[in-house]
């Protein structure tokens, strides 16, 4: 982590933040590219379908949350955004299971792990936003370190081992623990007064949802 702190000066934290947000969405696509380069075309085709479905639904229900939270223009609370995404994540994962089973994918277990990865990264986007607005740069460096480390391991795996399932499983576990740790930290500091049904209704009726949906 000291490496990243020295590599980017304090005046250029925007570069670290941009890189972290970028890598937070890049890994599934990176795996797709590698599988194509290593001529595993069956995995490439199945990844293309699953990644496409997940990107569509996570973007539709993103409600431009990050931009609204940073600009402080949203009437929906920070924690409400997180709870809304948790609810949508359950729906997205269920949809993935249906698609994987219906099309009888060869790499079904790996694909579901990648679906979990996409959802966890989508949830952690809001945790990163919390870090950004509260200037928690060390936490952002930590998340970036995890991402770079696993990108390196994924490349090594394609070169020598071809055992991607275990790597993604461990990666998902770390991302889940990361989310849980900081979610409860946020929960202590930010309270909300709405029921889950009210949160869902407010989110779906907001202009930001109509924007991301379109």
N, C-alpha and C positions, 0 to 999 in steps of 0.2 A: 504493500500500500504506500510506503514511503517513495517507491519508484514513481507512482502516479503523481504524488504531491510535488515531487521535484521536477517531474517532466512538464507539468502544467503550473504556471505561476498562479498566485491567488487572483491576479487581475484577469485571468483567462479561465475562470471556473465555468464559464458558459461553454467552453470547448469540452470539458469533462462531462457536463450535463448532457450536451447534445450527443456525444459519443455513447454515453450510457443509455439514453433513450433509444438511440439507433440500434445498438446491440441487443436491447431488450426485445426488439421485434425481428431481428435479423436471423437468429439461430435456426428456426425451422426452414427458412428459405435457403440458408447456407447448407443445411443437410441435404436439401433437395438438389442443389447445384453439385455437391460432392457425389451424391449417388448417381447423378447423370455422368459426371466426369469419369467415375469408376465403372461406368457401363452397367449399373444395376438399374435397368430400365423399368422393371416391374415395380421396384420400390419408388422410383421417380414418378411413375404414373399415379400410384396410389397416394403418394405425398402431395402431388399436385391437386388432387380432388379434395383431400382432407384439409390442406392448408387453405385452399380457396374457400371452402365452406366456413372454416373458423374465422378467417379474416373478414368475410362478409358480415357474419353475425356480431363479432366483437366491434367492428367499426359502426355497424348500424346502431348498436346499443351503447356506444361510447359516450354519446350525448355531449361531445366536445368538453368532457369534464375537466381535463387538464387545463385547457385555455381559460375556462370559466373560473376555476379555482384560483389560478394565478392572477387573473384580472379582478377577482373578488366581485364579479358582477352577477353571480348566480344566487338565486333565492333558495336553492337546495343546499343543505349543509354538507360539509366534507364527508362526514361519516355516512350520510344518506347515500351519497354517490358510491361509497365502498359497499354498503349493504345491497344496493341495487345491482352492482356488478357480481356480487356473490350469488344472488338469486339467478341472474342471467347465466352465470357460469354453470349452474346445475342443469339448466335447460340445454345449454350448448353441449355439455358432456353427454347428456342423454341422447341428443341428436346424433352425436358422433358414434355412439354405440349402435344406434339404429342403422346408420349408413354403413358402418363396418360390417355389421352382421348381414345386411341386405345384399351387399355387393360381394360378400365372401372374400374379403381381401386376404392376400397371402401373409402380409405382415401385420395382421390385426392387432397383436399385443403391442408391437412397437408403435403403430399408428395411434393407438389409444393413449400411450404414454406421451406422444408428441402433442396430442390434443390437450392433455393435462398441462403440458409445458406451455402451450399458447395461452391457455386460460390463466395460469399462474403469472405469466409475464404481464398479461392484461391487468390483473389485479395489482401486481407490484408497480405498474405504471403510476397508480395513485399514491402508493407509498413513496415513490421517487418524487412525485409532485410535492408531497408533504415535506420531504427533505429539502427540496429546492426552495420552497417559500420560507422555510425555517433555517436556511443556510446551514444545514447539516452535511457539510462537505465530506467528512470522514465516512459517513454512512454511504454516500454516493460512491466514494472510492472503493469501499468494501464490496458493493454490489457489482461495480465494474470489474473488480479483481476476479470475482466468481465467474463472471461472463467470459472474460479473456481466458481464464484457466480452462474452462470447459470447452471453449472453442478450440484451444490447443489439443485437448484430450480427444475431441471429436476428429480432428485432422489425423492424429496419430492412430486412432482406431481404424479409420478408413485405409490407412497405409499398411497396417500390420495385423489387426485383430478381427475386424468385422464383427464386433460384439456390441452394437450400438444400444441395445435394449438396456443393459445394466448401467451404462453411462447416463442415459436419459432418466432412468429410475432414480439414481443417486442425485442427479441434477434437480429433479422434481422435488425430492425430499428436502434439499437445501433451500430451494425457492419457497417451498411451503413453510418451513421453519422461519425463514426470513419474513414472510408475510405475517405469520401468526405473531411473531415477536413484536413487530412494529404496529400491527393492527391494534393490539391491546394497549400499546403505549399511546396511540392516538385516541383510543376509546376513553382512556383516563382523562385526557385533556380536552376532548371535544364531546359534548353531550348532544343528544338529539331527542326530540319530543314526540316523534311520530311513530305510529305502528308500521310494521312491514308493509301492510296493504296500502297505507297512506304514502309511504316512500315510493312504492311501485307506481301508484297512481300519479303522484307529482312528477316523477321522472318521465313517464310516458306522455304526459300532457304538456311537458315543457317545450319551449321553442328550440332549445338546444337539441332535444331528441329528434324533432322534426328535421333539423338541419343535418344531423349525422345520418338519419334514415334516408334522406334524399340523396 
